Amino acid sequence: MKTLKFSSIIFHLNFQITIFSLQIFAQNNFCQFPQHKSTPPPFTETLPIKGHVDFEYALITAAPNMRKSCDIKGAVDGQNILQIEDGGSISNVIIDDPAKGIWCEGSCTLTNVFFTKTCYHAVDFGNSQDSTPKIYQVNGGAVINALDKANFKFGNKISL
């Protein structure tokens, strides 16, 4: 009985800390997204990124042809909205309703990248099975309404 009582106390403390943290975040606008400055037409195919692209807080979305549905099963066969070449970077973008979000082919830098909804992974940090070192930098940004993992790295015995 002592173990059960101790477990319920730990659960209660964790629950209270979580609620308290959420209240503080809400009071301080912890997850307030920036206002978008433009809304280009929905992307009908993956946009390749070479070098650096500053989206200047554009709100980008995927057209319906990029996925079957916004659930894991329907999005897993969908297309990424952005594909960043090794060494590339993006900044200041708000992504809404992609099948899959960003695919980093190798090292990449994401600065102020926000997702208002993601049907599958928000960011895939490569799928390299080799041992070549890669650097992934995420500076600022946030993900809400993620049905699956927000950031994902698969390969060479690493998964985030």
N, C-alpha and C positions, 0 to 999 in steps of 0.2 A: 504494500500500500504506500510506503514512503516513496518509492520510485514513481508511482502514478501521480502522487501529490506534487512531487518535485517537477515532473514533466509539465503538469498543468500550470504551475507557477511560471516556469520558463516560457511556455506558450503565451501566457497572459502578459508577461513583461515584453516579449517580442512584439505582440500585437499592439500593446500600448505605445511602444517606441515607434512602430511603423505609423500608427495613427497620428502621433505627435509630429513626426517628421513630415507627413503629408500636409498637416495643418500649417506648419512653418513654410513649406514650399508654396502652398497656395497663397498665404499671406504675403509672401515676398515675390510673387509672380515668378517662381522658380522656372517654370516651363512655358514662359510666354514667348511665342514665336514672333519674329519680325513681320511687319506688313509687307506684302509683295508689292513690287513696283511695276510689274508688267505680267501679262499672261499670254505667252505665245500659243499658237494653235497646238492641240495635242500631238505628241510625237507618234508617228506611225511605224517607226523603226528605231533601233538603237542608235543613239548619237555617239560616234567615236570621238574621244577627247585626246588630243596630242598637245603636249606642253601644258600651259595653264589657261584655263577659261574662268573668267569672273562673270557669273550670271547676273550680277547686280540685283539680286533678290527677285528674280523672275520666279513665278509659280509655274512649274512645268508638270504636265500630266501625260499619261500614256493613252493613246487611242485604244478603243476596245479590241482591235485586231491583235494587240500585243499580249493578250491573255484570254483564256476561256472564261474564268470567273475569279472573283477576289476571295479565294480560299486557297489553302495550301495545295490541294489536289489540282485545282484549275490554274494556279499560278506557277506551279513547278515546271510546266512546259512552256511558260511564257518567256518573253524577252526582257533583258535588262533595259532600262531606260537610258543609262549612260554606261559607256565602256571606256575606261581610262587606260591608256598605254603605260607601260613601265616607266616610272619617273614622272608621270603626269600629275596634275593637280586641278582641283576645282574649288571655287569659293562662292559664298553668298547666293545660295539657291534654296528654294523651297520646293520639295517634291511631293506631289499628291497623287495617290492612286496608281502607282506603277505595278505591273505584274511582279517584276523583280526590280530592285533599285539600281545600285551602282556595282559594276564589276571592275575591280582593279586587276589588270593583267600581271602586274608586278608591284614594285614599290609605288606608293601613291600618297598624296596629301589631300585631305578633305578639311576645308575651313568654313565654318558657319554653314553647314549642310543640315537642313531641317526636313523631316518627313512628317507630314500630317496624317498619312496613312500608308501602310505598305502591306501588300498581299502576301509576300514571301519574305525573303531576306532584304533588309534595307541596303546592306553593303556586303558584298562578297569580296574578301581580301584574297583573291587568287585561288587557285586549286593546284598549286605546284607540288609535284611529288619529288622534285629535286631538292638538293640541300643548299641551293644558292641563297645567300642571305637577302632578305627583303625588309624594307622599312615602311611601315604603315603609320601615318600620322593623322590623328583626328583632333582638330582644334575647334572647339565650340560646336554648336549644333545640338539637335535632339531628335528623338523618334517617339511618336505616340501612335497608338492604334496599330501596333505590329501584331500580326497573326502568328508569326513565327519568330525566329531569332532576328535581332536587330543587326548585329554584326557577326560575320561568320568567316572563319578561315579553316579550310580543310586541306590537308596534305602535310606530308612530312611529320606526322604524329602530332599535329597541333589542331585544336578546334577551340574557337572562342564562343 
